[in-house]
């Protein structure tokens, strides 16, 4: 990006709009639409549900592993070309997946190209962009930006379900690959033409004491880093466990894949609500109370998923689950930006993603538990039990640092 150009009025809000599109496309296709390919892949390749979940697990887990490296690059290199490269990697991964003749090929692509595309085009790059452009109104900006994943989660399952109803899964992937490269490459090339301001250039009345570069040992040896991870990890795990098995889960209950797409879209709309609530309140309310509200909403959803729920119960569960998991991204941005500042935000968030993406084990474990028990109920009970320690540990989250003028 060219640091010498003058910043146009409201340019930082244009950045927020760009992150809405980037996350909407990358997360909407790679994450929210994955469940709709499960049944076609089961029929095409003759694999088990546990084996199907290996692909999405590897994409999330390996995407988390490379996040610290990606975060460092986002702090020190042109985000414009990194994000464009991620869009190309994602498009190529989708295209090659459409030509797969065996399921192991889809697994390989979910382990190589697609994690790179997700890391460079998804939440990590988007929250890093917003974190570097905003100090005042950061919570609101992060909440709006994070809503992009849910807009994508609402739109793309409906589009994907319609394409799968009219065409086969291979052509559907090819259409999604074309859309990715045609929209994201020129849009990011045009918008990301100005470098983020240095922290000193941001409109901050008085610097925060933590507004400094953080080394890796400093990041990894403070409880400010670890406590939010311990709190958010079970919520991430619940998202992975339910989201990627939803197509098979509702099929077991006697519903169609159109119902699965509807539930995914309803959950995504609810996530938008959650993101605005937790993003907007993150500037004003104790982060611990916001987290406990998320945990309560998730508990209600898991209880509703137990047994053989009807359509109304499934919709209610999708709403509660969406509100809870919708808060994860704005909470991550608010919690860590408020405590670590912007100078090392990409690096910090990269390490955060590496550990929170361990929640991707939820998709793999849920598939295995179903294969062993023939039911998803053990999955829901396990997720409920994991919430207990996460709720408890958040009592020890250090308060948000304040400027001396606010004390």
DRENDO-1510 file (C-alpha; in Angstrom, 1 decimal, always signed):
<recs>
REC; n; res; u; v; w
REC; 1; UNK; +0.0; +0.0; +0.0 .
REC; 2; UNK; +1.2; +3.5; -0.7 .
REC; 3; UNK; +1.8; +5.4; +2.5 .
REC; 4; UNK; +2.3; +8.7; +0.7 .
REC; 5; UNK; -1.3; +9.2; -0.6 .
REC; 6; UNK; -3.7; +11.5; +1.3 .
REC; 7; UNK; -6.4; +9.7; +3.3 .
REC; 8; UNK; -9.8; +10.5; +1.8 .
REC; 9; UNK; -12.6; +11.4; +4.1 .
REC; 10; UNK; -14.2; +8.4; +5.9 .
REC; 11; UNK; -11.5; +6.2; +4.3 .
REC; 12; UNK; -11.2; +4.1; +7.5 .
REC; 13; UNK; -15.0; +3.2; +7.2 .
REC; 14; UNK; -14.3; +2.1; +3.6 .
REC; 15; UNK; -11.8; -0.3; +5.1 .
REC; 16; UNK; -14.5; -1.6; +7.4 .
REC; 17; UNK; -16.8; -2.1; +4.3 .
REC; 18; UNK; -14.0; -4.0; +2.5 .
REC; 19; UNK; -13.5; -6.4; +5.5 .
REC; 20; UNK; -17.2; -7.0; +5.4 .
REC; 21; UNK; -16.9; -8.3; +1.8 .
REC; 22; UNK; -13.6; -10.2; +2.4 .
REC; 23; UNK; -15.0; -12.1; +5.3 .
REC; 24; UNK; -18.4; -12.5; +3.8 .
REC; 25; UNK; -16.9; -14.3; +0.7 .
REC; 26; UNK; -14.1; -16.3; +2.4 .
REC; 27; UNK; -16.0; -17.4; +5.5 .
REC; 28; UNK; -19.4; -17.7; +3.8 .
REC; 29; UNK; -18.0; -20.1; +1.3 .
REC; 30; UNK; -15.2; -22.0; +3.1 .
REC; 31; UNK; -16.9; -22.3; +6.5 .
REC; 32; UNK; -20.7; -21.9; +6.3 .
REC; 33; UNK; -21.2; -23.7; +3.0 .
REC; 34; UNK; -19.1; -26.7; +3.9 .
REC; 35; UNK; -22.0; -28.5; +5.6 .
REC; 36; UNK; -23.9; -28.5; +2.4 .
REC; 37; UNK; -21.2; -30.4; +0.6 .
REC; 38; UNK; -21.1; -33.2; +3.2 .
REC; 39; UNK; -24.0; -35.2; +1.9 .
REC; 40; UNK; -22.9; -35.0; -1.8 .
REC; 41; UNK; -19.3; -36.0; -0.8 .
REC; 42; UNK; -20.6; -38.9; +1.3 .
REC; 43; UNK; -22.5; -40.2; -1.8 .
REC; 44; UNK; -19.6; -39.5; -4.2 .
REC; 45; UNK; -16.6; -40.8; -2.3 .
REC; 46; UNK; -18.2; -43.4; +0.1 .
REC; 47; UNK; -16.5; -42.1; +3.2 .
REC; 48; UNK; -17.7; -41.9; +6.8 .
REC; 49; UNK; -18.7; -38.7; +8.5 .
REC; 50; UNK; -15.6; -38.7; +10.7 .
REC; 51; UNK; -13.5; -38.9; +7.5 .
REC; 52; UNK; -15.5; -36.0; +5.9 .
REC; 53; UNK; -14.7; -33.8; +8.9 .
REC; 54; UNK; -11.0; -34.3; +8.5 .
REC; 55; UNK; -11.0; -31.7; +5.6 .
REC; 56; UNK; -12.7; -28.9; +7.5 .
REC; 57; UNK; -10.7; -29.7; +10.7 .
REC; 58; UNK; -7.4; -29.4; +8.8 .
REC; 59; UNK; -8.4; -26.2; +7.1 .
REC; 60; UNK; -9.2; -24.6; +10.4 .
REC; 61; UNK; -6.4; -26.2; +12.5 .
REC; 62; UNK; -3.6; -25.5; +10.0 .
REC; 63; UNK; -5.0; -22.0; +9.3 .
REC; 64; UNK; -4.6; -21.5; +13.0 .
REC; 65; UNK; -1.0; -22.8; +13.0 .
REC; 66; UNK; +0.1; -20.4; +10.3 .
REC; 67; UNK; -1.7; -17.5; +11.9 .
REC; 68; UNK; +1.3; -16.2; +13.9 .
REC; 69; UNK; +3.4; -16.1; +10.7 .
REC; 70; UNK; +0.6; -14.5; +8.7 .
REC; 71; UNK; +0.1; -12.0; +11.6 .
REC; 72; UNK; +3.8; -11.0; +11.5 .
REC; 73; UNK; +3.6; -10.4; +7.7 .
REC; 74; UNK; +0.4; -8.4; +8.1 .
REC; 75; UNK; +2.3; -6.1; +10.6 .
REC; 76; UNK; +5.3; -5.7; +8.4 .
REC; 77; UNK; +4.4; -6.2; +4.7 .
REC; 78; UNK; +1.8; -4.9; +2.2 .
REC; 79; UNK; -1.6; -6.1; +3.3 .
REC; 80; UNK; -2.9; -5.3; -0.2 .
REC; 81; UNK; -0.8; -8.0; -1.9 .
REC; 82; UNK; -1.1; -10.5; +0.9 .
REC; 83; UNK; -4.9; -10.4; +0.8 .
REC; 84; UNK; -5.0; -10.5; -3.0 .
REC; 85; UNK; -2.6; -13.6; -2.8 .
REC; 86; UNK; -5.0; -15.2; -0.3 .
REC; 87; UNK; -8.0; -14.6; -2.7 .
REC; 88; UNK; -6.1; -16.3; -5.5 .
REC; 89; UNK; -5.1; -19.3; -3.2 .
REC; 90; UNK; -8.7; -19.7; -2.1 .
REC; 91; UNK; -10.1; -19.6; -5.7 .
REC; 92; UNK; -7.5; -22.1; -6.9 .
REC; 93; UNK; -8.3; -24.4; -4.0 .
REC; 94; UNK; -12.0; -24.4; -4.8 .
REC; 95; UNK; -11.3; -25.0; -8.5 .
REC; 96; UNK; -9.0; -27.9; -7.9 .
REC; 97; UNK; -11.5; -29.4; -5.4 .
REC; 98; UNK; -14.1; -29.5; -8.1 .
REC; 99; UNK; -11.8; -31.8; -10.1 .
REC; 100; UNK; -11.1; -34.2; -7.3 .
REC; 101; UNK; -11.5; -37.9; -8.1 .
REC; 102; UNK; -10.9; -39.1; -4.6 .
REC; 103; UNK; -11.6; -37.6; -1.2 .
REC; 104; UNK; -8.0; -37.5; -0.1 .
REC; 105; UNK; -7.4; -34.8; -2.8 .
REC; 106; UNK; -10.1; -32.6; -1.2 .
REC; 107; UNK; -8.3; -33.2; +2.2 .
REC; 108; UNK; -5.0; -32.1; +0.7 .
REC; 109; UNK; -6.5; -28.9; -0.7 .
REC; 110; UNK; -8.1; -28.1; +2.6 .
REC; 111; UNK; -4.7; -28.6; +4.3 .
REC; 112; UNK; -2.7; -26.5; +1.8 .
REC; 113; UNK; -4.3; -23.8; -0.3 .
REC; 114; UNK; -7.6; -23.2; +1.6 .
REC; 115; UNK; -6.0; -22.4; +5.0 .
REC; 116; UNK; -3.8; -19.9; +3.3 .
REC; 117; UNK; -6.8; -18.3; +1.7 .
REC; 118; UNK; -8.8; -18.2; +4.9 .
REC; 119; UNK; -5.9; -16.7; +7.0 .
REC; 120; UNK; -5.2; -14.0; +4.4 .
REC; 121; UNK; -8.7; -13.1; +3.5 .
REC; 122; UNK; -10.7; -13.9; +6.6 .
REC; 123; UNK; -10.9; -12.8; +10.2 .
REC; 124; UNK; -7.2; -12.4; +10.9 .
REC; 125; UNK; -6.5; -9.9; +8.2 .
REC; 126; UNK; -9.8; -8.1; +8.6 .
REC; 127; UNK; -9.5; -7.5; +12.3 .
REC; 128; UNK; -5.9; -6.5; +11.9 .
REC; 129; UNK; -6.9; -3.9; +9.3 .
REC; 130; UNK; -9.7; -2.5; +11.6 .
REC; 131; UNK; -7.4; -2.7; +14.6 .
REC; 132; UNK; -4.8; -0.6; +12.9 .
REC; 133; UNK; -7.2; +2.0; +11.5 .
REC; 134; UNK; -9.3; +2.5; +14.7 .
REC; 135; UNK; -8.6; +3.6; +18.2 .
REC; 136; UNK; -11.8; +5.5; +19.0 .
REC; 137; UNK; -15.0; +3.6; +18.1 .
REC; 138; UNK; -12.9; +0.5; +17.7 .
REC; 139; UNK; -15.5; -1.8; +19.3 .
REC; 140; UNK; -18.2; -0.5; +16.9 .
REC; 141; UNK; -15.9; -0.9; +13.9 .
REC; 142; UNK; -14.9; -4.4; +14.9 .
REC; 143; UNK; -18.5; -5.4; +15.4 .
REC; 144; UNK; -19.5; -4.1; +12.0 .
REC; 145; UNK; -16.5; -5.7; +10.3 .
REC; 146; UNK; -17.2; -9.1; +12.1 .
REC; 147; UNK; -20.7; -9.0; +10.8 .
REC; 148; UNK; -19.3; -9.8; +7.4 .
REC; 149; UNK; -18.8; -13.4; +8.3 .
REC; 150; UNK; -22.5; -13.6; +9.2 .
REC; 151; UNK; -23.7; -11.8; +6.1 .
REC; 152; UNK; -21.7; -14.4; +4.2 .
REC; 153; UNK; -23.1; -17.1; +6.4 .
REC; 154; UNK; -26.6; -16.0; +5.6 .
REC; 155; UNK; -26.1; -15.5; +1.8 .
REC; 156; UNK; -23.8; -18.2; +0.6 .
REC; 157; UNK; -25.5; -21.3; +2.1 .
REC; 158; UNK; -28.7; -20.2; +0.3 .
REC; 159; UNK; -26.8; -19.6; -2.9 .
REC; 160; UNK; -24.9; -22.9; -2.5 .
REC; 161; UNK; -28.0; -24.9; -1.8 .
REC; 162; UNK; -29.7; -23.4; -4.9 .
REC; 163; UNK; -26.7; -24.2; -7.0 .
REC; 164; UNK; -26.5; -27.7; -5.6 .
REC; 165; UNK; -30.2; -28.2; -6.3 .
REC; 166; UNK; -29.8; -27.2; -10.0 .
REC; 167; UNK; -26.2; -28.3; -10.7 .
REC; 168; UNK; -23.8; -30.9; -9.3 .
REC; 169; UNK; -21.3; -30.1; -6.5 .
REC; 170; UNK; -18.3; -29.8; -9.0 .
REC; 171; UNK; -19.9; -27.0; -11.1 .
REC; 172; UNK; -21.0; -25.3; -7.8 .
REC; 173; UNK; -17.4; -25.2; -6.6 .
REC; 174; UNK; -16.3; -23.8; -9.9 .
REC; 175; UNK; -18.8; -21.0; -9.8 .
REC; 176; UNK; -17.8; -20.1; -6.2 .
REC; 177; UNK; -14.1; -20.1; -7.3 .
REC; 178; UNK; -14.8; -17.7; -10.1 .
REC; 179; UNK; -16.8; -15.4; -7.9 .
REC; 180; UNK; -14.0; -15.3; -5.4 .
REC; 181; UNK; -11.3; -14.1; -7.7 .
REC; 182; UNK; -13.5; -11.8; -9.8 .
REC; 183; UNK; -14.8; -9.9; -6.8 .
REC; 184; UNK; -12.0; -9.9; -4.2 .
REC; 185; UNK; -8.9; -9.3; -6.4 .
REC; 186; UNK; -9.9; -6.0; -8.0 .
REC; 187; UNK; -11.8; -4.7; -4.9 .
REC; 188; UNK; -8.8; -5.2; -2.6 .
REC; 189; UNK; -6.4; -3.8; -5.2 .
REC; 190; UNK; -8.5; -0.6; -5.4 .
REC; 191; UNK; -9.4; +0.0; -1.7 .
REC; 192; UNK; -6.1; -1.0; -0.1 .
REC; 193; UNK; -4.1; +1.8; -1.7 .
REC; 194; UNK; -3.2; +3.6; +1.5 .
REC; 195; UNK; -1.1; +2.2; +4.4 .
REC; 196; UNK; -2.6; +2.2; +7.9 .
REC; 197; UNK; -1.4; +5.1; +10.0 .
REC; 198; UNK; +1.2; +4.7; +12.7 .
REC; 199; UNK; -0.1; +4.5; +16.2 .
REC; 200; UNK; +1.2; +8.0; +16.9 .
REC; 201; UNK; -0.9; +9.4; +14.0 .
REC; 202; UNK; -4.2; +8.0; +15.4 .
REC; 203; UNK; -6.5; +10.4; +17.1 .
REC; 204; UNK; -5.8; +9.4; +20.7 .
REC; 205; UNK; -6.0; +12.0; +23.5 .
REC; 206; UNK; -3.3; +10.3; +25.5 .
REC; 207; UNK; -1.4; +7.1; +24.7 .
REC; 208; UNK; -2.3; +3.9; +26.6 .
REC; 209; UNK; +0.6; +2.4; +28.6 .
REC; 210; UNK; +0.4; -0.8; +26.6 .
REC; 211; UNK; +0.6; +1.0; +23.2 .
REC; 212; UNK; +4.0; -0.3; +22.4 .
REC; 213; UNK; +5.5; -3.2; +20.4 .
REC; 214; UNK; +5.2; -6.6; +22.1 .
REC; 215; UNK; +7.8; -9.3; +21.8 .
REC; 216; UNK; +6.7; -13.0; +21.4 .
REC; 217; UNK; +7.8; -13.9; +24.9 .
REC; 218; UNK; +6.0; -10.9; +26.4 .
REC; 219; UNK; +2.8; -11.9; +24.6 .
REC; 220; UNK; +2.9; -15.6; +25.6 .
REC; 221; UNK; +3.8; -15.0; +29.3 .
REC; 222; UNK; +1.0; -12.7; +30.3 .
REC; 223; UNK; -2.4; -13.9; +31.6 .
REC; 224; UNK; -4.0; -11.1; +29.5 .
REC; 225; UNK; -3.3; -13.4; +26.5 .
REC; 226; UNK; -4.3; -16.8; +27.9 .
REC; 227; UNK; -7.4; -16.2; +29.9 .
REC; 228; UNK; -9.6; -15.0; +26.9 .
REC; 229; UNK; -8.4; -18.0; +24.9 .
REC; 230; UNK; -9.5; -20.4; +27.6 .
REC; 231; UNK; -12.8; -18.7; +27.7 .
REC; 232; UNK; -13.5; -18.5; +24.0 .
REC; 233; UNK; -12.1; -21.9; +23.0 .
REC; 234; UNK; -15.2; -24.0; +24.0 .
REC; 235; UNK; -17.4; -21.5; +22.2 .
REC; 236; UNK; -15.3; -21.9; +19.0 .
REC; 237; UNK; -15.5; -25.7; +19.5 .
REC; 238; UNK; -19.3; -25.6; +19.7 .
REC; 239; UNK; -19.4; -23.7; +16.5 .
REC; 240; UNK; -17.2; -26.2; +14.6 .
REC; 241; UNK; -19.1; -29.2; +16.1 .
REC; 242; UNK; -22.5; -28.0; +15.2 .
REC; 243; UNK; -21.9; -25.9; +12.0 .
REC; 244; UNK; -20.1; -28.6; +10.0 .
REC; 245; UNK; -22.4; -31.4; +11.0 .
REC; 246; UNK; -25.7; -29.5; +10.6 .
REC; 247; UNK; -26.5; -30.9; +7.2 .
REC; 248; UNK; -26.1; -34.5; +8.4 .
REC; 249; UNK; -27.7; -33.8; +11.8 .
REC; 250; UNK; -31.0; -32.4; +10.3 .
REC; 251; UNK; -31.0; -35.2; +7.7 .
REC; 252; UNK; -31.0; -37.7; +10.6 .
REC; 253; UNK; -34.0; -35.8; +12.1 .
REC; 254; UNK; -35.9; -36.2; +8.8 .
REC; 255; UNK; -35.4; -32.7; +7.4 .
REC; 256; UNK; -34.1; -31.8; +4.0 .
REC; 257; UNK; -30.9; -30.0; +3.1 .
REC; 258; UNK; -33.0; -26.9; +2.3 .
REC; 259; UNK; -33.9; -26.9; +6.0 .
REC; 260; UNK; -30.2; -27.1; +6.9 .
REC; 261; UNK; -29.5; -24.1; +4.7 .
REC; 262; UNK; -32.3; -22.2; +6.3 .
REC; 263; UNK; -31.0; -23.0; +9.8 .
REC; 264; UNK; -27.5; -21.9; +8.8 .
REC; 265; UNK; -28.9; -18.6; +7.4 .
REC; 266; UNK; -31.0; -18.1; +10.5 .
REC; 267; UNK; -28.0; -18.7; +12.7 .
REC; 268; UNK; -25.9; -16.3; +10.6 .
REC; 269; UNK; -28.5; -13.5; +10.9 .
REC; 270; UNK; -28.5; -14.1; +14.7 .
REC; 271; UNK; -24.7; -13.9; +14.6 .
REC; 272; UNK; -25.0; -10.4; +13.1 .
REC; 273; UNK; -27.1; -9.4; +16.1 .
REC; 274; UNK; -24.5; -10.9; +18.4 .
REC; 275; UNK; -21.7; -9.1; +16.7 .
REC; 276; UNK; -23.4; -5.7; +16.9 .
REC; 277; UNK; -24.3; -6.4; +20.6 .
REC; 278; UNK; -20.9; -7.6; +21.8 .
REC; 279; UNK; -19.0; -5.3; +19.4 .
REC; 280; UNK; -20.9; -2.2; +20.4 .
REC; 281; UNK; -21.0; -2.9; +24.1 .
REC; 282; UNK; -17.3; -3.9; +24.1 .
REC; 283; UNK; -16.3; -0.2; +24.5 .
REC; 284; UNK; -18.5; +0.3; +27.5 .
REC; 285; UNK; -19.2; -3.0; +29.4 .
REC; 286; UNK; -16.9; -5.3; +31.4 .
REC; 287; UNK; -15.7; -7.9; +29.0 .
REC; 288; UNK; -16.3; -10.7; +31.5 .
REC; 289; UNK; -20.0; -9.9; +31.7 .
REC; 290; UNK; -20.3; -10.0; +27.9 .
REC; 291; UNK; -18.6; -13.4; +27.9 .
REC; 292; UNK; -20.9; -14.8; +30.5 .
REC; 293; UNK; -23.9; -13.6; +28.4 .
REC; 294; UNK; -22.5; -15.5; +25.4 .
REC; 295; UNK; -22.0; -18.6; +27.5 .
REC; 296; UNK; -25.6; -18.5; +28.8 .
REC; 297; UNK; -27.0; -18.2; +25.3 .
REC; 298; UNK; -24.9; -21.1; +24.1 .
REC; 299; UNK; -26.1; -23.2; +27.0 .
REC; 300; UNK; -29.7; -22.7; +26.0 .
REC; 301; UNK; -28.9; -23.6; +22.4 .
REC; 302; UNK; -27.1; -26.9; +23.3 .
REC; 303; UNK; -30.0; -27.9; +25.6 .
REC; 304; UNK; -32.5; -27.4; +22.7 .
REC; 305; UNK; -30.4; -29.5; +20.3 .
REC; 306; UNK; -30.6; -32.5; +22.6 .
REC; 307; UNK; -32.9; -35.4; +21.7 .
REC; 308; UNK; -35.1; -35.1; +18.6 .
REC; 309; UNK; -36.1; -31.4; +18.4 .
REC; 310; UNK; -38.8; -30.2; +16.0 .
REC; 311; UNK; -38.4; -27.3; +13.6 .
REC; 312; UNK; -39.4; -24.6; +16.1 .
REC; 313; UNK; -36.8; -25.9; +18.6 .
REC; 314; UNK; -34.1; -26.1; +15.9 .
REC; 315; UNK; -34.8; -22.5; +14.9 .
REC; 316; UNK; -34.7; -21.3; +18.5 .
REC; 317; UNK; -31.4; -23.2; +19.0 .
REC; 318; UNK; -30.0; -21.7; +15.8 .
REC; 319; UNK; -30.9; -18.2; +17.1 .
REC; 320; UNK; -29.3; -18.7; +20.5 .
REC; 321; UNK; -26.3; -20.4; +19.0 .
REC; 322; UNK; -25.8; -17.6; +16.5 .
REC; 323; UNK; -26.0; -14.9; +19.2 .
REC; 324; UNK; -23.4; -16.7; +21.3 .
REC; 325; UNK; -20.9; -17.6; +18.6 .
REC; 326; UNK; -21.4; -14.2; +16.9 .
REC; 327; UNK; -19.8; -12.5; +19.8 .
REC; 328; UNK; -16.5; -14.4; +19.5 .
REC; 329; UNK; -14.8; -12.3; +16.8 .
REC; 330; UNK; -15.7; -8.8; +18.2 .
REC; 331; UNK; -14.8; -10.0; +21.7 .
REC; 332; UNK; -11.4; -11.2; +20.4 .
REC; 333; UNK; -10.8; -7.9; +18.7 .
REC; 334; UNK; -12.0; -5.8; +21.7 .
REC; 335; UNK; -10.3; -7.8; +24.4 .
REC; 336; UNK; -6.9; -8.0; +22.7 .
REC; 337; UNK; -6.8; -4.5; +21.1 .
REC; 338; UNK; -7.8; -2.9; +24.4 .
REC; 339; UNK; -5.0; -4.8; +26.3 .
REC; 340; UNK; -2.2; -5.0; +23.7 .
REC; 341; UNK; -2.7; -1.9; +21.5 .
REC; 342; UNK; -2.3; -1.7; +17.7 .
REC; 343; UNK; +1.5; -1.8; +17.1 .
REC; 344; UNK; +1.7; -5.6; +17.5 .
REC; 345; UNK; -2.0; -6.3; +16.9 .
REC; 346; UNK; -1.4; -8.6; +13.9 .
REC; 347; UNK; +1.2; -10.6; +15.8 .
REC; 348; UNK; -1.0; -10.9; +18.9 .
REC; 349; UNK; -4.1; -11.9; +16.9 .
REC; 350; UNK; -2.1; -14.4; +15.0 .
REC; 351; UNK; -1.1; -16.2; +18.1 .
REC; 352; UNK; -4.7; -16.0; +19.4 .
REC; 353; UNK; -6.0; -17.6; +16.2 .
REC; 354; UNK; -3.4; -20.3; +16.5 .
REC; 355; UNK; -4.8; -21.4; +19.8 .
REC; 356; UNK; -8.5; -20.7; +19.4 .
REC; 357; UNK; -8.5; -22.6; +16.1 .
REC; 358; UNK; -7.9; -25.7; +18.3 .
REC; 359; UNK; -11.7; -25.4; +18.6 .
REC; 360; UNK; -11.7; -27.0; +15.1 .
REC; 361; UNK; -11.3; -30.3; +16.9 .
REC; 362; UNK; -15.0; -29.9; +17.6 .
REC; 363; UNK; -15.8; -30.9; +14.0 .
REC; 364; UNK; -13.6; -33.9; +14.0 .
REC; 365; UNK; -14.6; -35.1; +17.5 .
REC; 366; UNK; -18.3; -34.7; +16.8 .
REC; 367; UNK; -18.0; -36.8; +13.6 .
REC; 368; UNK; -16.1; -39.5; +15.5 .
REC; 369; UNK; -18.5; -39.5; +18.4 .
REC; 370; UNK; -21.4; -39.9; +16.0 .
REC; 371; UNK; -19.7; -42.8; +14.3 .
REC; 372; UNK; -19.2; -44.5; +17.7 .
REC; 373; UNK; -22.6; -43.8; +19.3 .
REC; 374; UNK; -25.0; -43.1; +16.4 .
REC; 375; UNK; -26.1; -39.9; +18.0 .
REC; 376; UNK; -25.0; -36.3; +18.4 .
REC; 377; UNK; -26.3; -36.0; +22.0 .
REC; 378; UNK; -22.9; -37.0; +23.5 .
REC; 379; UNK; -21.4; -34.1; +21.5 .
REC; 380; UNK; -23.9; -31.6; +23.0 .
REC; 381; UNK; -23.3; -32.9; +26.6 .
REC; 382; UNK; -19.5; -32.6; +26.1 .
REC; 383; UNK; -19.8; -29.0; +24.9 .
REC; 384; UNK; -22.0; -28.2; +27.9 .
REC; 385; UNK; -19.4; -29.6; +30.3 .
REC; 386; UNK; -16.6; -27.7; +28.7 .
REC; 387; UNK; -18.4; -24.4; +29.3 .
REC; 388; UNK; -18.0; -24.8; +33.1 .
REC; 389; UNK; -14.3; -24.2; +33.4 .
REC; 390; UNK; -14.3; -21.5; +30.7 .
REC; 391; UNK; -17.0; -19.5; +32.6 .
REC; 392; UNK; -15.0; -19.9; +35.8 .
REC; 393; UNK; -11.6; -18.8; +34.4 .
REC; 394; UNK; -13.0; -15.5; +33.0 .
REC; 395; UNK; -13.3; -14.2; +36.6 .
REC; 396; UNK; -9.5; -13.6; +36.5 .
REC; 397; UNK; -9.4; -11.6; +33.3 .
REC; 398; UNK; -7.4; -8.4; +33.9 .
REC; 399; UNK; -9.4; -5.2; +33.6 .
REC; 400; UNK; -9.0; -3.0; +30.5 .
REC; 401; UNK; -6.0; -0.6; +30.8 .
REC; 402; UNK; -7.1; +3.0; +31.0 .
REC; 403; UNK; -5.5; +6.3; +30.0 .
REC; 404; UNK; -4.4; +8.3; +32.9 .
REC; 405; UNK; -6.9; +11.0; +32.0 .
REC; 406; UNK; -9.7; +8.4; +32.5 .
REC; 407; UNK; -8.5; +7.3; +36.0 .
</recs>
